Amino acid sequence: MGEYDYANARLRAMRTRLLHRRTLLELASVARVEDLISRLAEVEYRAEVEAALARYSGARVVTEAVRLHLARACGKFRTFFAGDGARLMGILLARWDLHNLRAILRGQRAGAQPEQVLEAMIPAGDLGEDSLRTLVHEPDARATGELLRTWNLVYARMVKGALAAFEPTRQWSRFESALDRLFYAWIFNQLNEGAPNDQLVREMLAREMDVLNLLAALRLRASGVTRADEGGEAPFIPGGNLSTGFLRSLMSAEREEAVLAQLRASPFAGAVRGAEG
């Protein structure tokens, strides 16, 4: 673990500069946006606030500063690691590429303005700010996938595969489910079997998949869907710890009490207790 000592020390130092609960409560109590901006400029967000003020005003300054700060922090993570650590950090940060692609493709489908979509972008993965600003101007998913192909990025194959799943039914949920499945299948393929640190990343990603699958099951249930389509294909990402049977049972539960009972008996019991509190 010696190769990680430097990175861990830098990460711990960054953690000490996170905003404390008391500071966050103070920021939440500020009455005017202008005062909130001034307060943010007094802490770790000064550079990002100044950059945001050069382009925006009002509440947009706050959201832009937070966006830029998160991207800068994630960018620093890459510089802390070398060798195997850099590879694993790249795998973890690639999840932001999925986040950004999903937001871009949703925006294109909804006909949103590029500047609106850019508000949701966190350029922390392989797709940098300039690449994202180019992608948001593409007209649709097919054009986006083609541009990614010309850049020789693996995400092009994911968009192409998601489009293939989308075309038969024209259901957008099928597109996003396929995109998620293809992304995480690729991610897992990058991890080495038997390597302890790779196993830690695998466990973290599996937990993340559980959250995504759980939310998908609950959303489907809320919309009155008990089967994802006539063929019974569930939009769940394989590789997590929650079984498809468990997720399907949540989808088909008739009463809220039954859903809560199943969640209390799952690894998410603590989260349920916290929400109920």
C-alpha positions in Angstrom: 0.0 0.0 0.0 3.1 2.3 0.0 2.2 3.7 -3.4 -1.0 5.1 -2.0 0.5 6.9 1.0 1.0 10.2 -0.8 -2.4 10.1 -2.4 -4.1 9.3 0.9 -2.3 12.1 2.6 -3.4 14.6 -0.1 -7.0 13.4 0.1 -7.1 13.7 3.9 -5.8 17.2 3.5 -8.6 18.1 1.0 -11.1 16.6 3.4 -10.2 19.0 6.1 -11.2 21.9 3.8 -14.7 20.6 3.2 -17.4 22.9 4.4 -18.6 21.8 7.9 -22.2 21.4 8.9 -22.2 24.6 10.8 -21.0 26.5 7.8 -23.6 24.9 5.5 -26.3 25.8 8.0 -25.0 29.4 7.9 -25.1 29.5 4.2 -28.6 28.1 4.1 -29.8 30.9 6.4 -28.5 33.7 4.2 -31.4 35.8 2.9 -29.9 37.3 -0.3 -28.1 35.5 -3.1 -25.5 38.2 -3.3 -24.6 37.6 0.3 -24.4 33.8 -0.4 -22.0 34.5 -3.3 -19.8 36.8 -1.1 -19.7 34.1 1.7 -18.7 31.4 -0.8 -15.9 33.6 -2.0 -14.5 33.7 1.5 -14.0 29.9 1.6 -12.6 27.3 -0.8 -14.8 28.5 -3.7 -13.1 31.9 -4.4 -11.6 31.0 -7.8 -14.8 29.4 -9.0 -17.0 32.3 -7.8 -14.8 34.7 -9.7 -14.9 32.6 -12.8 -18.7 32.3 -12.5 -19.2 36.0 -11.9 -17.4 36.7 -15.2 -20.3 35.0 -17.1 -23.4 34.9 -14.9 -25.4 36.7 -12.2 -27.7 35.7 -9.4 -28.3 32.1 -8.4 -26.6 30.8 -11.5 -23.3 32.1 -10.0 -23.7 29.7 -7.1 -24.5 26.6 -9.2 -21.7 27.4 -11.6 -19.2 27.9 -8.8 -20.2 24.6 -7.2 -20.0 22.8 -10.5 -16.5 24.2 -11.3 -15.3 23.4 -7.8 -16.4 19.8 -8.0 -14.8 19.4 -11.3 -11.5 20.9 -10.1 -11.5 18.7 -7.0 -12.0 15.6 -9.1 -9.3 16.7 -11.5 -6.9 16.9 -8.6 -7.6 13.3 -7.6 -6.0 12.1 -10.9 -2.7 13.9 -10.1 -2.3 12.2 -6.7 -2.0 8.6 -8.1 0.4 6.8 -10.4 0.4 3.3 -11.9 -2.3 1.1 -10.6 -3.9 3.8 -8.5 -4.2 6.1 -11.5 -6.0 3.3 -13.4 -8.5 2.7 -10.6 -9.1 6.4 -10.1 -9.8 6.8 -13.8 -12.3 4.0 -13.5 -14.1 5.7 -10.7 -14.1 9.1 -12.4 -15.5 7.6 -15.6 -18.8 7.5 -13.8 -19.0 11.3 -14.4 -18.7 10.6 -18.1 -21.9 8.5 -17.8 -23.6 11.2 -15.8 -22.7 13.8 -18.4 -23.6 11.7 -21.4 -27.0 10.9 -19.8 -27.7 14.6 -19.2 -26.7 15.5 -22.7 -28.8 12.9 -24.4 -31.8 13.7 -22.2 -31.4 17.4 -23.0 -31.3 16.6 -26.8 -34.4 14.5 -26.5 -36.2 17.3 -24.6 -35.0 20.0 -27.0 -33.3 21.9 -24.1 -30.9 24.7 -24.9 -27.2 23.8 -24.7 -26.5 26.3 -21.9 -29.2 24.6 -19.8 -27.7 21.2 -20.3 -24.2 22.5 -19.4 -25.4 23.4 -16.0 -25.6 19.7 -15.1 -22.1 18.9 -16.5 -19.2 17.9 -14.2 -16.1 17.6 -16.4 -14.3 15.2 -14.1 -13.9 12.1 -16.4 -12.3 11.7 -19.8 -14.7 14.1 -21.3 -13.4 17.6 -20.5 -15.2 20.9 -20.6 -14.4 21.6 -24.2 -15.6 18.1 -25.3 -18.9 18.5 -23.4 -19.5 22.0 -24.8 -19.1 20.4 -28.3 -21.4 17.4 -27.6 -24.3 19.5 -26.2 -24.6 21.1 -29.6 -25.3 17.8 -31.4 -28.9 17.4 -32.5 -29.6 13.9 -31.2 -28.2 10.6 -29.7 -27.2 9.2 -33.1 -25.1 12.3 -34.0 -23.6 12.3 -30.5 -22.6 8.7 -30.9 -21.0 9.4 -34.3 -19.0 12.3 -32.8 -17.8 10.1 -30.0 -16.7 7.5 -32.6 -14.6 10.0 -34.5 -12.9 10.8 -31.1 -12.2 7.1 -30.8 -14.0 6.8 -27.4 -15.5 3.7 -26.0 -18.7 5.6 -25.2 -19.6 5.6 -28.9 -20.2 1.8 -28.8 -22.4 2.3 -25.7 -24.6 4.9 -27.3 -24.9 2.7 -30.4 -25.9 -0.3 -28.3 -28.4 1.8 -26.4 -30.0 3.1 -29.6 -30.4 -0.5 -30.8 -32.3 -1.3 -27.6 -34.4 1.9 -28.0 -35.5 1.5 -31.6 -37.9 -1.4 -31.4 -40.2 0.3 -28.8 -39.1 3.9 -28.9 -39.2 3.9 -25.1 -36.6 6.2 -23.7 -36.3 4.2 -20.5 -35.0 1.3 -22.6 -32.3 3.6 -24.0 -31.1 4.7 -20.6 -31.3 1.3 -19.1 -29.2 -0.1 -21.9 -26.7 2.7 -21.7 -26.2 2.0 -17.9 -25.8 -1.7 -18.5 -23.3 -1.3 -21.2 -21.3 1.3 -19.2 -21.1 -0.9 -16.1 -20.3 -4.0 -18.0 -17.4 -2.1 -19.6 -16.3 -0.8 -16.2 -16.3 -4.3 -14.6 -14.3 -5.6 -17.5 -11.5 -3.1 -16.6 -11.1 -4.6 -13.1 -8.6 -7.3 -12.5 -9.9 -10.5 -10.8 -8.2 -11.3 -7.5 -6.5 -7.9 -7.0 -7.4 -6.5 -3.6 -7.7 -2.9 -4.6 -9.7 -3.8 -7.7 -12.0 -5.8 -5.4 -12.6 -2.7 -3.3 -13.6 -0.7 -6.4 -15.8 -3.7 -7.5 -17.6 -3.7 -4.2 -18.1 0.1 -4.3 -19.6 -0.1 -7.8 -21.8 -3.0 -6.9 -23.2 -0.9 -4.1 -23.8 1.9 -6.5 -25.6 -0.5 -8.9 -27.9 -1.6 -6.0 -28.9 2.0 -5.4 -29.6 2.6 -9.1 -31.6 -0.7 -9.4 -33.5 0.1 -6.2 -34.5 3.5 -7.5 -35.5 2.0 -10.8 -37.7 -0.5 -9.1 -39.4 2.1 -7.0 -40.0 4.4 -9.9 -41.5 1.6 -11.9 -43.8 0.7 -9.1 -44.8 4.4 -8.6 -45.8 4.6 -12.3 -47.9 1.5 -12.0 -45.5 -0.8 -14.0 -44.9 -4.3 -12.6 -43.1 -5.5 -15.7 -40.7 -3.4 -17.7 -42.3 -4.6 -21.0 -44.4 -7.3 -22.4 -41.4 -9.6 -22.6 -40.8 -9.1 -18.9 -37.3 -7.7 -19.3 -36.3 -5.7 -16.2 -34.2 -2.6 -16.6 -31.7 -3.6 -13.9 -28.0 -3.4 -14.1 -26.4 -6.8 -13.5 -23.5 -7.1 -11.1 -25.1 -5.6 -7.9 -25.9 -7.4 -4.7 -29.7 -7.2 -4.8 -31.2 -10.0 -6.8 -33.6 -9.4 -9.7 -36.2 -11.4 -7.7 -36.0 -8.9 -4.8 -36.2 -5.9 -7.2 -39.2 -7.4 -9.0 -41.0 -8.0 -5.7 -40.6 -4.3 -4.9 -42.1 -3.4 -8.3 -45.1 -5.6 -7.7 -45.8 -4.9 -4.1 -49.3 -3.6 -3.7 -48.9 -1.7 -0.4 -46.3 0.8 0.8 -46.0 -1.2 4.0 -44.8 -4.2 2.0 -42.2 -2.2 0.3 -40.9 -0.8 3.6 -40.9 -4.2 5.1 -38.7 -5.6 2.3 -36.3 -2.6 2.5 -36.0 -3.0 6.3 -34.9 -6.6 5.7 -32.3 -5.5 3.0 -28.8 -4.0 3.3 -30.6 -0.6 3.1 -32.3 -1.0 6.4 -30.2 1.8 7.9 -31.1 4.2 5.2 -34.8 3.4 5.7 -34.5 4.1 9.4 -32.8 7.4 8.7 -35.5 8.4 6.2 -38.2 7.5 8.6 -36.5 9.5 11.3 
